[in-house]
Amino acid sequence: MYKQLTQLLTAARLISRAQGATIKELEDRVGISRRSVYRLLDALEDLGYTFYDEYDGKERTVKLNEERDRLRWWVPLPKVKLSFEDCVLLDYLFREVTETPILAERVAQLRRKIAGLIADGGYSVSDSDPLRGTSFKKKPTLLHTAPVGKALTPQMAELVQALFQGIEEQTVCIVSYEALSTGTVKTYRIHPLALFDHDGGLYVFVLVPYYGDIRMLSVERIRTLDLTEESFEPPESFDPEKRLSDPFGIILDEPFIARIWFSAEQAPYIRERDWPVGSSFEDAADGSTVFSVETAGVYELKRWVLSFGADAELLEPTSLREEIAEALSLASANYRVTS
């Protein structure tokens, strides 16, 4: 009975949004079959809440009637109100802790205990996969430690809250953004996908419909952000965690295989580092090694190889090898002794 109540609250919270919720979205977010979704809608109507339908082609969207502002049924516990940020942070913490198998079942039990609060943010619970923290979100909203480790001004906190809502509710946003290279501010539509921190900065992955590609925006350079009433579907191929798994930066372009020779003095230190799955070493009799790794971080890789001086040599790709050779030539010119 308690689980059914949680499912009702989750569905109600999703339907209460301005854009409502599609039947498919209710299936995915509540974690039940299409037939069970219809039973859930019948149960809500029996409780006195009326809906109306909108159709986009064959897709049915369920919305609340115009009296929704007077219906406070989506607050399950009046003394505790969880914001979108609260729910996302809880989801992030659960997901991180359950990486430790010994804690996974205890975390699943804890999440079931606070299921009513989680439902207020449009989440549900399931017993089907306790090792994954029982979240139905296919792709996480929050990655790494943002915004826990980032000191936010009141204006930034409000902006982050809006981003959380846009990501969770898959809402199209209109953003004004300052380009660092030119200082100009441009306004365009975005689909916010995931928030993360990197090198002390706070960033968001977005899809820009006008350009048709996924980009990374610095939250500090967002001047305004407005949520629209239009929704979007995230790209199925988008994997935010994979994009942040590159040892030399964030994957925005196509990755490539880099092969780097390291001297016998440096090889042991390179081997003992934690590298992505698929990386390999070709050890030589003299103690040197050739390290192969997949990456898309051209600038970071180039800077890393140069930091080893004569103890490292980039073998492939050829184009980047030529860039490093040119950089070394220019650096050498700076140290020429003039009489």
ChimeraX attribute file (.defattr): number of C-alpha atoms within 10 A of each C-alpha:
attribute: neighborCount
match mode: 1-to-1
recipient: residues
	/A:1	6
	/A:2	11
	/A:3	14
	/A:4	10
	/A:5	15
	/A:6	25
	/A:7	26
	/A:8	21
	/A:9	28
	/A:10	26
	/A:11	27
	/A:12	26
	/A:13	20
	/A:14	26
	/A:15	21
	/A:16	19
	/A:17	14
	/A:18	13
	/A:19	19
	/A:20	23
	/A:21	23
	/A:22	20
	/A:23	18
	/A:24	14
	/A:25	17
	/A:26	26
	/A:27	18
	/A:28	16
	/A:29	20
	/A:30	26
	/A:31	21
	/A:32	15
	/A:33	14
	/A:34	15
	/A:35	10
	/A:36	14
	/A:37	21
	/A:38	14
	/A:39	12
	/A:40	20
	/A:41	20
	/A:42	14
	/A:43	13
	/A:44	17
	/A:45	12
	/A:46	10
	/A:47	9
	/A:48	9
	/A:49	17
	/A:50	16
	/A:51	17
	/A:52	11
	/A:53	14
	/A:54	13
	/A:55	10
	/A:56	8
	/A:57	6
	/A:58	7
	/A:59	12
	/A:60	14
	/A:61	19
	/A:62	21
	/A:63	22
	/A:64	21
	/A:65	13
	/A:66	10
	/A:67	9
	/A:68	15
	/A:69	9
	/A:70	7
	/A:71	11
	/A:72	9
	/A:73	14
	/A:74	19
	/A:75	19
	/A:76	17
	/A:77	12
	/A:78	9
	/A:79	6
	/A:80	10
	/A:81	13
	/A:82	15
	/A:83	15
	/A:84	22
	/A:85	21
	/A:86	16
	/A:87	20
	/A:88	21
	/A:89	20
	/A:90	14
	/A:91	21
	/A:92	20
	/A:93	15
	/A:94	20
	/A:95	19
	/A:96	15
	/A:97	16
	/A:98	20
	/A:99	13
	/A:100	11
	/A:101	13
	/A:102	11
	/A:103	12
	/A:104	22
	/A:105	17
	/A:106	15
	/A:107	22
	/A:108	22
	/A:109	15
	/A:110	13
	/A:111	23
	/A:112	21
	/A:113	12
	/A:114	12
	/A:115	22
	/A:116	24
	/A:117	24
	/A:118	26
	/A:119	27
	/A:120	27
	/A:121	25
	/A:122	24
	/A:123	28
	/A:124	29
	/A:125	26
	/A:126	18
	/A:127	11
	/A:128	9
	/A:129	14
	/A:130	19
	/A:131	20
	/A:132	19
	/A:133	28
	/A:134	25
	/A:135	23
	/A:136	18
	/A:137	15
	/A:138	10
	/A:139	16
	/A:140	20
	/A:141	25
	/A:142	24
	/A:143	20
	/A:144	15
	/A:145	16
	/A:146	20
	/A:147	19
	/A:148	10
	/A:149	12
	/A:150	12
	/A:151	10
	/A:152	15
	/A:153	9
	/A:154	9
	/A:155	10
	/A:156	15
	/A:157	14
	/A:158	13
	/A:159	20
	/A:160	21
	/A:161	16
	/A:162	18
	/A:163	27
	/A:164	25
	/A:165	20
	/A:166	26
	/A:167	26
	/A:168	22
	/A:169	20
	/A:170	19
	/A:171	23
	/A:172	23
	/A:173	23
	/A:174	16
	/A:175	18
	/A:176	17
	/A:177	21
	/A:178	19
	/A:179	14
	/A:180	10
	/A:181	6
	/A:182	7
	/A:183	10
	/A:184	9
	/A:185	14
	/A:186	12
	/A:187	14
	/A:188	13
	/A:189	19
	/A:190	23
	/A:191	23
	/A:192	29
	/A:193	29
	/A:194	23
	/A:195	27
	/A:196	21
	/A:197	21
	/A:198	15
	/A:199	6
	/A:200	9
	/A:201	14
	/A:202	21
	/A:203	19
	/A:204	22
	/A:205	23
	/A:206	21
	/A:207	21
	/A:208	17
	/A:209	13
	/A:210	9
	/A:211	8
	/A:212	8
	/A:213	10
	/A:214	19
	/A:215	17
	/A:216	18
	/A:217	18
	/A:218	19
	/A:219	19
	/A:220	14
	/A:221	16
	/A:222	19
	/A:223	16
	/A:224	12
	/A:225	21
	/A:226	16
	/A:227	17
	/A:228	14
	/A:229	12
	/A:230	11
	/A:231	18
	/A:232	14
	/A:233	11
	/A:234	15
	/A:235	11
	/A:236	8
	/A:237	6
	/A:238	14
	/A:239	14
	/A:240	20
	/A:241	16
	/A:242	10
	/A:243	15
	/A:244	18
	/A:245	14
	/A:246	18
	/A:247	17
	/A:248	18
	/A:249	18
	/A:250	19
	/A:251	20
	/A:252	15
	/A:253	13
	/A:254	8
	/A:255	14
	/A:256	14
	/A:257	12
	/A:258	22
	/A:259	20
	/A:260	18
	/A:261	22
	/A:262	24
	/A:263	18
	/A:264	16
	/A:265	11
	/A:266	16
	/A:267	20
	/A:268	14
	/A:269	10
	/A:270	14
	/A:271	13
	/A:272	8
	/A:273	8
	/A:274	9
	/A:275	15
	/A:276	13
	/A:277	8
	/A:278	8
	/A:279	14
	/A:280	16
	/A:281	17
	/A:282	11
	/A:283	15
	/A:284	11
	/A:285	7
	/A:286	8
	/A:287	13
	/A:288	20
	/A:289	23
	/A:290	20
	/A:291	20
	/A:292	18
	/A:293	19
	/A:294	19
	/A:295	22
	/A:296	21
	/A:297	19
	/A:298	17
	/A:299	11
	/A:300	15
	/A:301	18
	/A:302	17
	/A:303	12
	/A:304	13
	/A:305	18
	/A:306	18
	/A:307	11
	/A:308	13
	/A:309	10
	/A:310	10
	/A:311	16
	/A:312	20
	/A:313	19
	/A:314	22
	/A:315	16
	/A:316	16
	/A:317	13
	/A:318	11
	/A:319	8
	/A:320	17
	/A:321	17
	/A:322	14
	/A:323	12
	/A:324	18
	/A:325	14
	/A:326	12
	/A:327	14
	/A:328	14
	/A:329	11
	/A:330	11
	/A:331	11
	/A:332	10
	/A:333	10
	/A:334	9
	/A:335	8
	/A:336	8
	/A:337	6
	/A:338	4
	/A:339	3
